[in-house]
Amino acid sequence: MQKKLCEMQLGKNRITENFIENLKNHFKKHDNVKISVLKSCCRNKADIKKMAEEILKKLGKNYTAKTIGFTIALKKWRKVIR
């Protein structure tokens, strides 16, 4: 049985290839990942939405994102979205 939720933090290094690889590894075991955006990364909610879009571009089509305050909630869909 898979665990449903995993938590990560996004810091001053922002979105790197290593961060994306860690996300992909978390999605092997979890359905949802919650990313907390730290103060050292940014405190502008518009920038956080742009970061969520960038993460989705790098992950692929089977993911959706929702921003809630300074948190990005990512979900992996089981069915392939075409």
Number of C-alpha atoms within 10 A of each C-alpha: 5 9 9 12 16 17 11 16 14 19 14 11 9 15 16 11 10 9 16 15 13 12 19 13 11 17 19 10 14 18 17 21 20 18 19 17 21 15 12 11 16 16 13 11 14 10 12 20 19 11 17 20 15 12 21 17 11 12 16 11 13 14 17 17 18 14 17 12 13 16 20 23 18 23 19 19 13 9 7 9 9 5
